[in-house]
Amino acid sequence: MTTTNTVAATATTSAVEPAATPGALGQKLIRRLQDGLDEQPTFRLAQNAVTQTPLDDVALNRGVITATDHSFSHLLDDWAVTNQKKSGRCWMFAGLNLLRVGAMKKMKLKEFELSQNHTLFFDKLERANYFLEAIIETAGRPVDDRTVAFLLDRPLEDGGQWNMFVNIVKKHGLVPKAFMPESESSSNTRRMNGLLLAKLRQGAMELRDLRAGGAPMEAVRAAKEEILKVIYRMLSIHLGTPPDVIEWQWNDKDKTFHRDGAMTPHQFAQKYVELPLDEYVCLVHDPRPSSPVGRTFTVKFLGNVVGGQIVKYLNVEIDVMKQIAMKTVMDGEPVWFGCDVGKMMRRDLGIWDAALFDYEAIYGTSFDLDKAARLQYHQTLMTHAMLFTGVDVADGKPRRWRVENSWGDESGKQGFFVMNDSWFAEHMLEIAARKSYLPDELAEAVDLEPIVLPPWDPMGSLAG
């Protein structure tokens, strides 16, 4: 047995390697790669550590941890966090968490939530209609056209953008959570989404076939309405039926009783949403050469309400974004924002820092793409929306930021996180801000006709 294995091994190692296809991974190259690993004892040490311990535990920068705490010179929150659970509704939770601050103050409540299920229902319904209209608009293109393929791939995601949130609030109003509480499917959207997608793709084929057959637009839209009837039925089965009228009454934190009586969702929103939503603009930091500062942008087919606001960004320098976010918090108002959440994050500790993990030391290489290159080469994109509810300011500059997340209270400090300012510069991409905070030249730029980015641009990724 031993002799046979030795002979076989000798035959293998002495065999002449066949002529390789140019660019192929040959055995000689693999051996050189292995030699490069063997030459450095530190790589063996890293291997021993990482094969037994989670990478981030090995790479964690202890100096960052000991230098970061949860104290802030300006702190707004004294409420509990919310929990989006197994759904992608971060943008919606962040928006509702922003609006509930004023509502709690007005109603003198210590704790209060607006119904996230209510806004989810109408976003799904509106987005189904938006998708079907996009299918009608592109019906003359081949089904494998890149834009059509993109639409079919992502017709009804959980994600969204600030302007899309405003669209839902303005068109469908708001209700307290008690009147449309969470359901199993609102807290765990995957199965519902899969079946909605199946129906919408089936509907897309039907509408494209009608257009290809020369059907008049009246017949096409009648067919679309039948599809939407099914979508509404499915949403109602999964999420419940949105109320037309609510009877709102409550006891405030002093146990005083209040009664508003019968109100529509619109009336409730008009009474308890005091922020001037029409005055907000989306500021982004997009340092790609193709994205000039001081210009507005939109993303083709990014939206949810036909006839509603388009998603529109104003590109600004990162320091402008920081200053506006800082001033807003210092003036007593939280800030809605979007970022690339998973980079340099320690979830259990609730910390973000640009140098939180020393991956370079583990692998013996650098990760040095700048922000513009990371956007161009698909290494970064907007993945999560949250709320700034505090900032630590020293000598007029922000040092760290208090973040209200929507992942429940088991991570961070009872659900609140700390973002060191180094992370803001690298991984922050967007805030919603009042136009009045903008310098004059940027305020004027808000009304410029936006540059239209393709549907797959990373600046539209938060809606994914």
C-alpha positions in Angstrom: 0.0 0.0 0.0 2.8 2.4 1.0 4.8 1.6 -2.2 1.8 2.2 -4.4 1.1 5.6 -3.0 4.7 6.6 -3.3 4.8 5.6 -6.9 1.6 7.5 -7.6 2.9 10.6 -5.9 6.2 10.5 -7.8 4.3 10.1 -11.1 2.1 13.0 -10.3 4.9 15.4 -9.3 7.2 14.4 -12.2 4.6 14.6 -14.9 5.1 17.4 -17.4 2.3 20.0 -17.0 0.4 20.3 -20.3 0.5 23.5 -22.2 -1.8 25.8 -20.4 -4.5 27.9 -22.0 -3.4 31.6 -21.7 -4.7 33.0 -18.4 -5.5 29.6 -16.9 -4.5 28.7 -13.4 -1.7 26.2 -13.8 0.0 24.0 -11.2 3.2 25.9 -11.3 1.4 29.2 -10.5 -0.6 27.5 -7.7 2.8 26.3 -6.2 4.1 29.9 -6.3 1.0 31.1 -4.6 1.5 28.5 -1.8 5.2 29.4 -1.5 4.2 33.0 -0.9 2.1 31.9 2.0 4.8 29.7 3.5 7.4 32.5 3.4 5.6 34.5 6.1 5.1 33.0 9.5 2.5 35.7 10.4 0.2 34.4 7.8 0.3 31.0 9.5 -0.5 32.7 12.8 -3.5 34.5 11.1 -4.6 31.2 9.7 -4.5 29.6 13.1 -6.6 32.4 14.6 -9.2 32.9 11.9 -9.9 29.1 11.4 -10.9 28.9 15.1 -12.3 32.4 15.8 -14.6 34.8 13.8 -12.6 37.1 11.6 -14.0 40.3 13.1 -13.1 39.2 16.6 -9.5 38.7 15.5 -9.3 42.0 13.5 -11.1 44.2 16.1 -9.2 47.3 16.8 -9.2 47.5 20.6 -8.1 51.1 20.6 -11.2 52.2 18.8 -13.4 50.4 21.3 -11.8 51.9 24.3 -11.9 55.4 22.8 -15.6 55.3 21.9 -18.5 55.8 24.4 -22.1 56.7 24.3 -21.9 60.3 25.6 -23.0 63.3 23.4 -23.0 67.0 23.8 -26.4 67.1 22.1 -28.8 64.3 22.7 -32.4 64.2 21.6 -33.8 60.8 22.2 -35.5 59.6 25.4 -37.6 56.9 23.8 -37.2 53.2 22.9 -36.1 51.9 19.5 -38.4 50.1 17.0 -37.8 46.8 15.3 -38.3 46.2 11.5 -37.6 42.5 12.1 -37.1 40.3 9.0 -38.0 43.0 6.5 -36.3 45.7 4.5 -38.4 48.6 5.8 -35.5 50.6 7.3 -36.3 53.7 5.2 -39.9 53.6 6.3 -39.1 53.0 10.0 -36.6 55.8 9.9 -39.1 58.1 8.4 -41.9 57.2 10.8 -39.4 57.4 13.8 -38.7 61.0 12.7 -42.4 61.9 12.5 -43.3 60.2 15.8 -41.0 62.6 17.7 -43.3 65.6 17.1 -46.4 63.5 17.6 -45.2 62.2 21.0 -44.5 65.8 22.1 -47.9 67.0 20.9 -49.8 64.2 22.6 -47.5 64.2 25.7 -46.7 60.5 25.3 -43.5 58.8 26.5 -43.8 56.0 24.0 -45.6 55.9 20.7 -45.3 54.3 17.2 -47.0 55.0 13.9 -48.2 52.0 12.0 -45.3 50.7 9.9 -47.7 48.0 8.5 -50.1 50.7 7.2 -47.3 52.5 5.2 -46.0 49.1 4.0 -49.4 48.1 2.6 -49.8 51.2 0.5 -46.1 51.2 -0.6 -46.5 47.7 -1.9 -49.8 48.6 -3.7 -48.5 51.8 -5.2 -45.2 50.1 -6.2 -47.1 47.3 -7.9 -48.9 49.9 -10.0 -45.7 51.8 -10.6 -44.0 48.6 -11.9 -46.9 47.7 -14.2 -46.9 51.2 -15.7 -43.1 50.9 -16.3 -43.8 47.5 -18.0 -46.4 49.2 -20.2 -43.9 52.1 -21.0 -41.2 49.6 -22.0 -43.4 47.1 -23.7 -41.8 47.8 -27.1 -38.4 46.7 -26.0 -37.2 43.1 -26.0 -37.7 41.2 -22.8 -34.0 40.8 -22.4 -33.3 44.5 -22.8 -31.2 45.6 -19.8 -33.8 48.0 -18.5 -36.7 45.5 -18.9 -34.6 42.8 -17.3 -33.8 45.1 -14.3 -37.5 45.9 -13.9 -38.5 42.2 -13.9 -35.7 41.4 -11.5 -36.7 44.0 -8.8 -40.4 45.0 -9.1 -41.4 45.0 -5.5 -38.6 45.3 -3.0 -39.0 46.3 0.6 -36.5 49.1 0.4 -37.2 52.7 -0.5 -36.1 56.3 -0.4 -37.0 59.5 1.4 -39.2 60.9 -1.4 -41.0 57.6 -1.7 -41.8 57.8 2.1 -43.1 61.3 1.6 -45.3 60.1 -1.3 -47.0 57.5 0.9 -47.6 59.9 3.8 -49.0 62.6 1.6 -51.3 60.3 -0.3 -52.4 57.8 2.3 -51.9 59.4 5.6 -50.8 57.8 8.9 -52.4 55.9 11.7 -51.2 54.9 15.2 -49.8 51.4 15.3 -52.7 50.1 17.3 -55.0 50.5 14.3 -52.9 48.4 12.0 -50.4 46.5 14.0 -47.7 44.3 12.7 -48.6 41.0 11.1 -46.5 37.9 10.6 -45.9 38.9 7.0 -45.1 42.6 7.7 -42.4 41.4 10.1 -41.2 38.6 7.8 -41.8 39.7 4.3 -39.9 37.2 2.2 -42.7 34.7 1.5 -45.3 37.4 0.8 -42.9 39.2 -1.5 -42.1 36.0 -3.4 -45.8 35.4 -4.2 -46.4 39.0 -5.1 -43.5 38.9 -7.4 -44.8 35.8 -9.1 -48.1 37.5 -9.8 -46.6 40.7 -11.0 -44.2 38.9 -13.4 -47.2 37.0 -14.7 -49.0 40.3 -15.1 -46.0 41.8 -16.9 -46.1 39.1 -19.5 -49.9 39.6 -20.0 -49.5 43.4 -20.5 -46.5 43.0 -22.8 -48.5 40.4 -24.9 -51.4 42.8 -25.1 -49.2 45.6 -26.3 -47.4 43.4 -28.8 -50.8 42.3 -30.2 -51.9 45.9 -30.8 -54.4 46.1 -28.0 -55.6 49.7 -27.3 -54.3 51.4 -24.1 -57.8 51.2 -22.6 -57.8 47.4 -22.8 -54.2 47.3 -21.4 -55.1 49.5 -18.4 -58.3 47.4 -17.8 -56.1 44.3 -17.6 -53.7 46.2 -15.3 -56.7 46.9 -12.9 -57.5 43.2 -12.8 -53.9 42.5 -11.7 -54.1 45.2 -9.1 -57.3 43.7 -7.7 -55.4 40.5 -7.0 -52.4 42.3 -5.5 -54.8 44.2 -3.2 -56.4 41.0 -2.1 -53.1 39.3 -1.4 -51.8 42.3 0.6 -55.0 42.3 2.6 -54.7 38.6 3.4 -51.1 39.1 4.5 -51.2 42.5 6.2 -54.8 43.2 7.1 -57.1 45.9 5.6 -56.1 49.5 6.2 -58.7 51.5 8.1 -60.7 54.2 6.5 -61.5 55.9 9.8 -60.0 55.6 13.3 -61.4 56.5 16.7 -58.4 57.9 18.4 -58.1 58.4 22.2 -55.3 58.0 24.6 -53.9 58.6 28.1 -50.8 60.8 28.1 -47.8 60.3 30.3 -49.5 62.2 33.1 -52.5 59.8 32.8 -54.7 62.6 31.4 -57.3 61.3 29.0 -57.7 62.7 25.5 -60.2 61.9 22.7 -60.0 63.0 19.1 -63.0 61.1 17.9 -63.3 59.9 14.3 -60.4 60.8 12.0 -59.2 59.6 8.6 -55.6 58.7 8.2 -55.1 62.0 6.3 -56.6 64.0 9.2 -54.5 62.2 11.7 -51.3 63.0 9.7 -52.3 66.6 9.2 -52.9 67.1 12.9 -49.8 65.3 14.3 -47.1 65.7 11.6 -45.7 69.1 12.1 -42.6 68.8 10.0 -42.9 70.6 6.6 -42.2 67.5 4.4 -42.4 69.5 1.2 -39.4 71.6 2.4 -37.1 68.7 2.7 -34.5 67.8 0.1 -32.2 64.7 -0.3 -28.5 65.5 -0.1 -26.1 62.9 -1.3 -22.3 62.6 -1.3 -21.4 61.0 -4.6 -17.7 61.8 -5.4 -17.6 60.0 -8.7 -16.2 62.1 -11.6 -19.5 61.7 -13.4 -21.4 63.3 -10.5 -20.7 67.0 -10.3 -21.2 68.8 -6.9 -24.1 71.2 -7.0 -26.1 69.2 -9.5 -29.4 67.3 -9.0 -29.8 63.7 -10.0 -32.6 61.1 -10.3 -32.6 57.4 -11.0 -34.7 56.1 -13.9 -37.7 54.0 -12.8 -36.9 54.7 -9.1 -40.2 55.5 -7.3 -43.4 54.2 -5.9 -46.3 56.5 -6.7 -47.3 57.3 -10.3 -47.7 61.1 -10.3 -45.9 61.5 -7.0 -42.6 63.1 -6.2 -39.6 61.8 -8.1 -36.6 60.6 -6.2 -34.3 63.6 -6.5 -30.8 64.1 -5.0 -28.6 67.2 -4.7 -24.9 66.2 -4.7 -22.9 68.1 -2.0 -19.4 67.8 -0.4 -19.3 65.5 2.7 -18.4 68.5 5.0 -21.6 70.3 3.9 -23.6 67.2 4.7 -21.9 66.9 8.1 -22.5 70.6 9.0 -26.2 70.5 8.0 -26.8 67.2 9.9 -25.0 68.7 13.0 -26.9 72.0 12.9 -30.2 70.1 12.5 -29.6 67.9 15.6 -28.3 70.9 17.6 -31.6 72.7 16.7 -33.5 69.8 18.2 -34.6 67.7 15.2 -33.4 64.2 14.3 -32.0 63.6 10.8 -33.0 60.8 8.4 -30.0 59.3 6.6 -28.8 56.5 4.3 -25.5 54.7 4.4 -23.5 51.6 3.7 -24.3 50.0 7.0 -22.3 46.8 7.0 -18.9 48.4 6.5 -16.7 48.6 9.7 -19.6 47.8 12.0 -19.7 46.0 15.3 -23.3 45.2 15.8 -23.2 43.8 19.4 -21.3 46.9 20.6 -23.2 49.3 18.4 -20.1 51.0 16.9 -19.1 52.2 13.5 -15.5 53.5 12.8 -13.5 53.7 9.7 -10.6 51.8 11.4 -12.7 49.4 13.5 -11.2 46.3 11.9 -7.5 45.8 10.9 -8.0 43.5 8.0 -4.8 44.7 6.4 -2.8 43.2 9.3 -4.6 39.9 9.0 -4.2 39.5 5.2 -1.0 41.4 4.6 -2.6 43.6 2.0 -4.3 47.0 1.6 -7.9 47.8 0.9 -7.5 51.3 -0.4 -10.2 52.1 -2.9 -11.5 55.6 -2.2 -15.2 56.3 -1.9 -15.6 57.2 -5.6 -13.8 54.1 -6.8 -15.9 51.9 -4.4 -19.1 53.3 -6.0 -17.7 52.8 -9.5 -16.5 49.2 -8.8 -19.6 48.0 -6.9 -17.9 47.9 -3.5 -20.3 50.3 -1.8 -23.9 51.4 -2.1 -26.7 52.6 0.1 -28.0 49.6 2.1 -29.7 51.0 5.2 -31.6 54.1 6.5 -31.6 55.3 10.2 -31.9 58.4 12.3 -29.4 60.7 13.9 -30.7 61.6 17.4 -27.5 63.1 18.8 -24.1 64.5 18.1 -21.0 65.1 20.1 -19.5 68.5 19.1 -16.1 69.8 20.0 -14.6 73.1 18.7 -17.5 73.4 16.3 -17.0 70.1 14.7 -18.7 66.7 15.1 -16.7 64.0 16.8 -19.3 61.2 16.9 -23.0 60.7 16.1 -25.9 59.0 18.0 -27.9 56.7 15.8 -31.4 55.4 16.4 -31.5 52.1 14.5 -34.6 49.9 13.8 -33.1 46.5 14.7 -34.7 46.2 18.1 -33.0 46.7 21.5 -30.7 43.7 21.6 -27.8 45.3 19.7 -25.8 48.4 20.5 -26.9 50.2 23.7 -30.5 49.2 23.9 -30.7 49.6 20.1 -28.8 52.9 19.8 -25.5 53.0 18.0 -22.4 55.3 17.9 -21.0 56.4 14.6 -17.5 57.9 14.9 -17.0 60.8 12.5 -14.3 59.0 10.5 -17.0 56.5 9.4 -19.4 59.3 8.4 -16.8 60.5 5.8 -16.3 57.1 4.3 -19.7 55.4 4.4 -22.4 58.0 4.7 -24.2 58.7 1.4 -27.4 60.6 2.1 -29.5 62.8 4.4 -32.9 64.4 4.2 -32.6 68.1 5.3 -34.7 71.2 5.3 -33.9 73.4 2.3 -33.4 76.4 4.6 -30.2 74.8 5.9 -28.5 74.9 2.5 -26.1 77.7 1.4 -27.8 80.0 -1.1 -26.0 78.5 -4.2 -27.0 75.0 -3.2 -30.6 76.1 -2.4 -30.9 77.5 -5.9 -29.5 74.2 -7.4 -32.3 72.2 -5.9 -34.6 73.4 -8.7 -32.3 72.4 -11.5 -33.5 69.7 -14.0 -31.9 66.5 -12.6 -29.4 64.3 -14.5 -31.0 60.9 -15.1 -29.0 58.0 -13.9 -29.7 54.4 -15.2 -32.0 52.2 -13.1 -29.1 50.1 -11.8 -27.0 53.0 -10.5 -25.8 52.4 -6.9 -27.5 55.7 -5.9 -30.8 53.9 -6.2 -29.8 50.9 -4.2 -31.6 51.8 -0.9 -34.8 50.9 -2.6 -33.5 47.4 -3.1 
